[in-house]
Amino acid sequence: MKIGQWIGILLALQCMILIGQWTSPAGYVSTAGAQVPDAGAQRIQMIQQLKDLNGKMDDLIRFLEGGNLQVKAAKPDDNKGK
C-alpha cells in the first residue's frame, strides 16, 4: 500500500474516534458524584474524637501514677532471625 492510503485509513479511524467521543452521552469516563463537605459537622466530629482521646489519656495517666505497673521482659526468640 502507498503512504497516501495509510494516511487516509489513519485519518478515517481518528475521525471515527472523534465522532464517537462527541456523540456518546457520557463518554468512556463516568461522572464523579461529589458531595459538598459539611465543615461544621466535621469539626464537631473531630472535637468529639479529641474529647474521647483526652478521656483515654486521663485514664492512662491515672494508671501510671497509681504505681501498679509491672513490666516483664521476655527472652528474645533466637529462631526469629533465621
N, C-alpha and C positions, 0 to 999 in steps of 0.2 A: 504494500500500500504506500501511497505517496504521503508526504508530510501534510499536504493540504487536507487529505481525507482524515488523518488522525486529529488534526486541529479541529476539523468540523465535528467529528464524533465527540471530542472532549468538550467543545463549546455546547453541543446539544445536551450532553449529560449535565453540565453545570447549569444550563437553563432549566432543565427539569428539576434539579435540586432546589434552585431558587424559587421556582413557581410552587413547588411543594411546601416550602417554608412559608411563603406568603399566603397560600390558600388554606393551610391547615388551621383549625380553630385555636389550638393551644400549642402547637408545635411539638417538639420532642421533649421539651422541658416543662415539668409541672410547675404551677404557680405556688409560691410559698404562702401559707396561711398564717401569717404572723399576727400576734396579738399585741396590743399596746400594753406595756407593763404598768402595773399599778404600784407606783413608788411608795405610796403611803402604806399599803398592805405589806410590801416587802420590808419596810423599816419596822413595822410593828412585829413582824415575824422575827427579824434579827434581834430586836430588843428582848423578845420573849426567850429566844435561844440564849442570849447573853445572861439573862436572869437565871435560867436553868443551869448554865455553866458556873455562874457565881455561887449558886447553892451547892453544887457538887464540890467546888473548890473549898468552900467553907467546911463541908463535911470532912474532906481530906485533911485540911489544916487542923481541925479538932482531933482527928485520929492521930496525926503525927505529934501534936502537942501533948496528947494523953500519955505518951510514954509506953504504950503497949505494943510497940512494933518489934517484931523479931525477924531477923534476917538469917536465912540458912543458905550457905554456899554449897552448891552442887559440885561434885567432882567432874572435871571435863571428860568428855567421851573420847577416848583415844582412837576409836574406829571412825570417828566422824570425818576426819581429814583424808581418809583413804578412799 
